[in-house]
Amino acid sequence: MQSQAAQSLTAQSLATFVERTGGLYSLPGVAMEVLELTKDPQVDAQKLKACIERDAALTVRLLRVVNSSLFGLSREVSDLGQAVAILGAKPLKLLVLGFSLPDALFAGLAQDVLSAYWHNTLCKAVAARTIGDRYFNGRGGEGLIVGLLQDVGLLVLLQQLQRPFVEFVEKANEAGVDLLSAERKSLGFDHTQLTRRMLDNWRLPESIALAVEADPDDKASFSPQASSLHEIVRAAGLLSRVLIDKRPDTLQQLLQLSSFRHLPFQELRALVAELADQVKQLADVLNVSWSTECDYEKILMESQEQMASSSEDVLLDLVKSREEALAAQYDSAQLWSAYSQPKPVGQGETYAAHRSPPQSTPSLNPESAPIDQRSQEHPSSETTLTSELTAALATAVSASRQERSATSLLLVSVEKADAILFAGEMHAAEMLERCVCGAGDKMQNEPLACVPLAGNVFALVVPHCERRGAVQDAHNVLAHVRRSLTSKFAAAVANVSLAAGVASVALPHKHFQGNELFDAALRCVQAAQLAGADGVKSIEIY
């Protein structure tokens, strides 16, 4: 949560942007008149129709989208009067607003910049439409409009900050980091907050303006009390990140949303399979050049495979480290310097000649990310698979395969144990083994074996145990070990570091080997060691 000082700075920065750009990006006259007419709950449908018809291009767009598969009406709508009668004033008003963005927002931007913008925006808008209609009692129309409007602030930043911000966005995409978070670190606010202020200036409905700030990563703002439109937009944003940004960690986040937690994956796959054609239809309605061919279903399946082979927590830690590196490269002074003397809209650079980042910019390649380097240097890297653990894993996997159940492996690490060299006549290693392995009776699932490994790491093999239960057991083990050591050594234990890594296989196939569980659990315990505070990291292998 932001401090009062940080919130004040954010508000001041936003106010500066809105004040200087409000006059540059105003809604077209027809859209403003529609807003005025629809303030009256008893709006005259004929007046509304006559107002919209003055804009022939807008009228054609409205009729084409209403007759598309996005709306799925039972009969064709041949004129605007029918559209008003069938849809009602509010849905029609929202469509007018969604299709009436100021032309100045797009002036002077290079084709590849616009292509990336539209690819993300249209996918998000169509996803929000589908999700809203299927899972939120037909609220897809509002979702579609929020999806179309949510990134308007991004266009403003691209126009006003110009080349430095284009490079900033490119580096964020290359590094696989969340753009909103990176913007907040470097600017003090993100582009959806700017969009919200612009929509307030345009006097759009409050529900729409509020929903554009639905951050897919902000769990704090996403509560049972949040509006269903907020949830629709968040889900659509996560799905867009999976399909457009190809980030498997966001698939895990999507599947954990309350509305998707019990959704069969095949149903999500069927939903995604419909999106590509609908996105093309919406692009055609908006006269957006669309040469991108994407197999969204294939991308979804690849994301599922990546999610299965990589710990969500490890991925999130890696993304966080890249965000910090990106913010260090593009500090607020560098980005705001481009804004000190902004060029008039329509007369800026096209950016086409500035695609390469500065030569001095450090690499954000995943292989060189700080977290990877630290993991390799960590003491647990000396831990290797032993014959005893291999045999225990083979037994557990075989039993789970026969009973068609899950198997889990817990790796518990005790670092900095020098402070507790001896416990009576017992050597520290023996004492730690007894302490960790004795925690088995604190677990909800009975371990098959507890095997000590090099580097003060202990392996607990737990057959017939799925990931969620194994994670809870890992927390129970760490709590028991911490209590036991504290009761014996008091203050000396403060320097001892505990961590646990959990790897689970939902249903071992006939060629599955126990070393796959070990390798995955070892990566997780290394990430947990970096996180500190008796952390637990987990992964599920499919």
ABEGO torsion letter per residue (X at the ends): XBBAAAAAAAAAAAAAAAAAAAAABBBBAAAAAAAAAAABAABBAAAAAAAAAABAAAAAAAAAAAABAAAGBABBBABAAAAAAAAEAAAAAAAAAAAABBAAAABGBBAAAAAAAAAAAAAAAAAAAAAAAAAAGGAAAAAAAAAAAAAAAAAAAAAAAEAAAAAAAAAAAAAGBBAAAAAAAAAGBBAAAAAAAAAAAAGBBAAAAAAAABBAABAAABBAABBAAAAAAAAAAAAAAAAAAGBAAAAAAAAABAAAAABBAAAAAAAAAAAAAAAAAAAAAAGBBBABBBBAAAAAAAAAAAAAABBAAAAAAAAAAAAAAAAAABBAAAAAAAAABBBBBGABBAGAAAABBBAABBBABAAABAAAAAAAABAAAABBBBAAAAAAAAAAAAAAAAAGBBBBBBBBBBBGAAABABBEABBAAAAAAAAAAAAAAABABBBABBBBBBGGBBBBBBBGBBAAAAAAAAAAAAAAAAAAAAAAAEAAAAABBBBBBBBBBABBBAABBAAAAAAAAAAAAAAAAAAEGGBBBBBBBX
